[in-house]
Amino acid sequence: MRFCTAIPPPSAFTRSILRSLMEVALASLFAVIVLRFWNPFSFVRMYNGGYFASFLLITGLGLLLVHRKTMLQLGRARIATVLWAAFAALVLHLLVTGWSDVTLTESWVSAGRWARFPVFFAAALPYLLAEELLLGANRTRSEWTRLAVALALRLTAFLAIVFGIFVLHSGAIMLILLALFLAVFFVFQRMGMTLVRQETGSVLAAAVFGAILLAGFCLVIFPVT
C-alpha cells in the first residue's frame, strides 16, 4: 500500500507576505529603471542623496497606486495625533544628533542641510505609507514578526538598488557603502514606527514619524556636493 502525504497549502499570512515582497520588488525595479533616465531630485546636491530620495518617492507612489483603495483609511487619522507623532520624531532626532555631536562625532545638521529636509520627508512619506499599508494587510501577529516583514520588504527594495548600480550603472555606490548604517537605523526606526502605530492606531501617524526620522538621518549621512 502506498501512502501519499499531502503538502499543506501555504497559509493566507504567507501568501500575503510573498505578494507584498513581489509588489515591492516590481515597484523598486520600475523605480531604478526610471532613474536610469530621469532623477527628479537631482537638484538636492547630496552625493547619491537625490537618487535615494527619488527611489523612495517613485517606489512609494507605485505601491500606493496599487493599494489606492486601502488609502481611504488614511482619512480617519486625527490631525492632532499626526502632529504629536511628528513632534515626537523631531524631538527624538534632535536629541540623538545632539548627543552624537557632543560625544561621538559631528552630526549636528547645518542650516544648508535642513533646507533639504522637506525633499527627503516628501520622498520618504509615500514609501512608508505604503509599507504600513502592506504590514496592515499582512496582519502580522507580533512586533518581531512585523519587524521581520518590514525589513524583508526593505531588503527587497535594496536589492533593486544594487541591480541598478551593477546592471544599469546608476552610480549610486554610496548606498552600498552606507548599507550597514542604514540597516541599523532601519531596525530602530521600524521599532519606533511600530510603537507609534500600536499607541495611536494611525497608519499616517506612524508613517509621518518614520519619514521625519529617515529624512533627518539622510541629512546626516549623505555628503553635500
C-alpha positions in Angstrom: 0.0 0.0 0.0 1.3 3.4 -1.0 0.9 6.3 1.3 0.8 9.8 0.0 1.5 12.7 2.3 -0.4 15.8 1.2 1.6 19.0 1.3 -0.4 21.6 3.2 -1.1 24.8 1.2 0.6 28.0 2.3 -1.3 30.0 4.8 -3.0 33.2 3.8 -0.4 35.0 6.0 2.4 33.6 4.0 0.8 34.3 0.7 0.2 37.9 1.8 3.9 38.3 2.7 5.0 36.8 -0.7 2.6 39.1 -2.5 3.9 42.1 -0.7 7.5 41.2 -1.5 6.6 40.8 -5.1 4.9 44.2 -5.2 7.9 45.9 -3.6 10.3 44.1 -6.0 8.3 45.2 -9.1 7.8 48.8 -7.8 11.5 49.1 -6.9 12.7 47.7 -10.3 10.4 50.2 -12.0 12.0 53.0 -9.9 15.6 52.1 -10.8 14.7 51.9 -14.5 13.0 55.3 -14.4 16.1 56.7 -12.5 18.3 55.4 -15.3 16.9 58.1 -17.5 15.5 60.7 -15.1 16.2 61.7 -11.5 13.6 64.2 -10.3 15.6 65.1 -7.2 19.0 65.6 -8.9 18.9 69.2 -7.6 19.4 68.1 -4.0 23.2 68.1 -4.4 24.0 65.5 -1.9 26.1 62.6 -3.2 23.5 59.9 -4.1 21.1 61.5 -1.7 18.9 62.8 -4.6 19.0 59.3 -6.1 17.8 57.7 -2.8 15.1 60.3 -2.3 13.8 59.8 -5.9 13.9 56.0 -5.4 11.8 56.2 -2.3 9.3 58.5 -4.0 8.8 56.5 -7.2 8.6 53.2 -5.3 6.2 54.6 -2.8 3.9 56.2 -5.3 3.9 52.9 -7.3 2.9 50.9 -4.3 0.2 53.5 -3.2 -1.2 53.3 -6.7 -1.6 49.6 -6.4 -3.2 49.9 -2.9 -5.2 53.1 -3.6 -8.4 51.6 -2.3 -6.9 50.9 1.1 -5.7 54.5 1.4 -9.2 55.5 2.3 -8.4 54.6 5.9 -5.8 57.5 6.0 -8.7 59.9 6.1 -9.7 58.7 9.5 -6.5 59.9 11.1 -6.8 62.6 13.7 -4.7 65.7 12.9 -3.7 66.1 16.5 -2.4 62.5 16.6 -0.3 63.0 13.4 1.1 66.3 14.8 2.1 64.7 18.1 3.9 61.9 16.2 5.7 64.5 14.0 6.7 66.5 17.1 8.0 63.3 18.9 10.0 62.3 15.8 11.6 65.7 15.5 12.5 65.9 19.2 14.0 62.4 19.0 16.1 63.3 16.0 17.4 66.4 17.7 18.2 64.5 20.9 20.1 61.8 19.1 22.0 64.1 16.8 22.8 66.4 19.7 24.1 63.6 21.9 26.1 62.2 19.0 27.5 65.6 18.2 28.7 66.0 21.7 30.0 62.5 22.4 30.9 60.7 19.2 31.2 62.6 16.0 30.0 65.9 14.4 26.4 65.2 13.4 24.5 68.4 14.1 22.7 69.4 11.0 23.6 72.7 9.5 21.1 75.2 8.0 22.1 74.2 4.5 21.3 70.6 5.2 18.0 71.5 6.9 16.9 73.2 3.7 16.9 69.8 2.1 14.7 68.3 4.8 11.4 68.8 3.0 12.6 66.9 0.0 13.6 63.8 1.9 10.5 64.0 4.0 8.2 64.2 1.0 10.1 61.4 -0.7 10.1 59.0 2.3 6.4 59.5 3.3 4.8 57.7 0.3 7.1 54.7 0.7 6.5 54.4 4.5 2.7 54.9 4.0 2.8 52.0 1.5 4.9 49.9 3.9 2.4 50.5 6.7 -0.5 49.5 4.5 1.3 46.3 3.4 2.1 45.4 7.0 -1.5 46.0 8.0 -2.7 43.8 5.2 -0.3 41.1 6.4 -1.9 41.0 9.8 1.4 40.2 11.5 0.9 38.6 14.9 3.7 40.0 16.9 6.0 43.0 17.0 9.0 40.9 16.0 7.2 39.3 13.0 6.1 42.8 11.9 9.7 44.0 12.2 11.0 41.0 10.2 8.5 41.5 7.4 9.2 45.2 7.2 13.0 44.6 7.0 12.4 41.9 4.3 10.5 44.5 2.2 13.3 47.0 2.6 15.9 44.4 1.7 13.9 43.6 -1.4 14.0 47.3 -2.3 17.7 47.5 -1.6 18.4 44.6 -3.9 16.7 46.5 -6.7 19.1 49.4 -5.9 22.0 47.0 -6.2 20.6 45.8 -9.5 20.5 49.5 -10.6 24.1 50.0 -9.6 25.7 47.0 -11.2 23.5 46.3 -14.2 22.1 49.8 -15.0 25.2 51.6 -13.9 23.3 54.2 -11.8 26.5 55.2 -9.9 24.7 55.2 -6.5 27.6 53.4 -4.9 27.3 55.4 -1.7 24.1 53.4 -0.8 26.2 50.3 -0.7 28.9 52.0 1.4 26.2 53.1 3.8 24.3 49.9 3.8 25.3 48.8 7.3 24.4 52.2 8.8 21.1 52.2 7.0 20.4 48.6 8.2 21.0 49.5 11.9 18.9 52.7 11.6 16.1 50.8 9.9 15.8 48.4 12.8 15.4 51.2 15.4 13.2 53.3 13.1 10.8 50.4 12.5 10.6 49.6 16.2 9.6 53.3 16.8 7.1 53.2 14.0 5.5 50.0 15.3 5.2 51.6 18.8 3.5 54.7 17.3 1.2 52.5 15.2 0.2 50.5 18.3 -0.3 53.5 20.5 -2.2 55.6 18.0 -3.8 53.1 15.7 -2.9 55.5 12.9 -1.2 54.5 9.7 -0.5 58.1 8.8 1.0 59.0 12.2 3.4 56.0 12.0 4.4 56.9 8.5 5.0 60.6 9.4 7.0 59.6 12.4 9.2 57.3 10.3 9.5 59.8 7.5 10.9 62.5 9.8 13.4 60.2 11.3 14.5 58.9 7.9 14.7 62.5 6.4 16.8 63.6 9.4 19.1 60.6 9.1 19.7 61.2 5.4 20.7 64.8 6.2 23.4 63.5 8.4 24.9 60.6 6.4 24.8 61.9 2.8 27.7 64.2 1.9 27.0 67.6 0.4 28.4 68.1 -3.1 
